[in-house]
Amino acid sequence: MAISTNSDVKVPDSRSLGIDDAYGPFINGAFQPVRGDTLDAVAPATGDLLSKISRGDAQDIDEAVAAASAAFPAWRALSYEERSALLIRFADALTENAERLAAIDALDTGRRLFETRLDYQLAASQYRYFAGAVLTHEGMGRPMPGGYMIAKREPLGVCGQIIPWNVPAIMTSFKLAPALAAGNTVVLKPDENASISTMEAAKLAAEIFPAGVINVVPGRGAEAGAALTAHPDVDKLAFTGSTEVGRLVGTAAAKRLIPATLELGGKSPNIVFPDIDDVDAVADNVLYGAMWHNGQVCFGGTRVFVHDDIYDRFMPRLIERAESLTVGGPFDDTARLTCLVSEKQATRVLGYIDIGKNEGAKLLTGGERVTVEGNEQGYFIQPTIFEATNDMRIAQEEIFGPVICVIRWNDVETLVQEANDTQFGLAAGIYTRDLKNAMDTADRLQAGSVWINSYANLVPGLPFGGYKDSGLGREFSHEALNMYSQLKAVAVQYEVGAPWFSQTYNG
Ligand code: NAD
């Protein structure tokens, strides 16, 4: 692994990016004054204070839900075409501001600018996808004897949405785009580690959407988040984050019998068959699948199953390529890995590296924190590869950092059994030249997404979500519109029929 020596790195100043000194909650089309406590938004690489973020409480949530409830009738009454046009305008506004917003996310999360720029492309494409998809989100209708039957799709009402810190623009788009397209209004709570770009996106939304359609209340999970999940006037919950908190959100929804979409953690298998052609290309894709976003990604392919017959050819290439990744600051073009989002996250990752060593996993490369000049506050961790067995804690628990567990295999039955032997079921990868083998294996994997020969192949329109403890429901597709609507069945008889029920009595 190389540490960047690039001296030509320009880090933007937070004020030049338009970051405000402080952000109050965005309710009913306007930013409210900050009252009470705030949370510090700190750049993890440098420790610089970027802004102060309102620490939302139950009163803020109450006001935001009231605004969303009041805005709902007019918003749902807009035609699909009108809502679609506003989503396109929002996508355009995000695209026009993408460079600035991407720099804000790089400062605020410590991820590299190259990645956060891509986030905005994907986010804008989400709004465009749902602006189009909703135009074809038809219900069903057909004639019946003497009349017509209709199943109409109707919005649910006010959606309470909670997102994590790892990819704020993408998470916001996954939540807002389908909910708004389907005719719902929204109260969104961003993560306490990465709220700024969502607050800035709210400024853009204020110019486009009617007041109250989008409300954003930042704050702590146990405060603003819990108040949102428990609010009696919220009609649907949507959450992305840890499985632990997902259970709380799901329980809150169950208590009130409202629907919940949950996108939770993962520990995804990435399977290398011995017939692969290009060992280097597969090694590169495996690294990308696990180290992208510094491994802070729910669908990371962190359990890499390598067949015995190719192990000795594949592993040196994987290790060599991992060691060639440059670690540097978020604005350094030469960097492939940057710093983790917070000290808390780094402590978790370094703790798991210790656990791996103590439980007998073989450390093949990495495993240490490193310092990057000019970013001394940042928690930079070397790309780390262990040889492990599937029953070890490092192979079973979500680490959420740049750590791969390689597991050897030699028969397909054991492979499938081990790949599925985890609480999670978010994603899986398969590399092979034999497509029949790939499809047969895909059928047997308990995962919401299976990527064959290209990990993390996120295509808008393909549903995304988890099996087992990785979640409930799907995003990223038409299926999300179903999750943000309910069906009303209308049976229309063209005229009232002759009496028949009370005939005997009358007769
Ligand atoms: P987290 O669950 O701690 O926090 C996520 C969000 O939930 C934050 O906004 C937080 O403030 C809020 N929250 C925390 N406690 C809450 C409570 N009691 N009530 C209501 N809201 C509460 O997760 P994290 O550590 O911030 O994020 C990492 C996790 O998210 C990982 O497990 C990762 O796999 C998962 N994740 C999943 C996806 C996906 O699409 N499946 C995407 C990104 C991250």
Residues whose N, C-alpha, C, O or C-beta is under 5 A from the ligand:
A	BS01	NAD	I162 I163 P164 W165 K189 P190 D191 E192 G219 R220 G221 A222 G225 A226 T240 G241 S242 T243 V245 L248 E263 L264 G265 G266 C298 S470
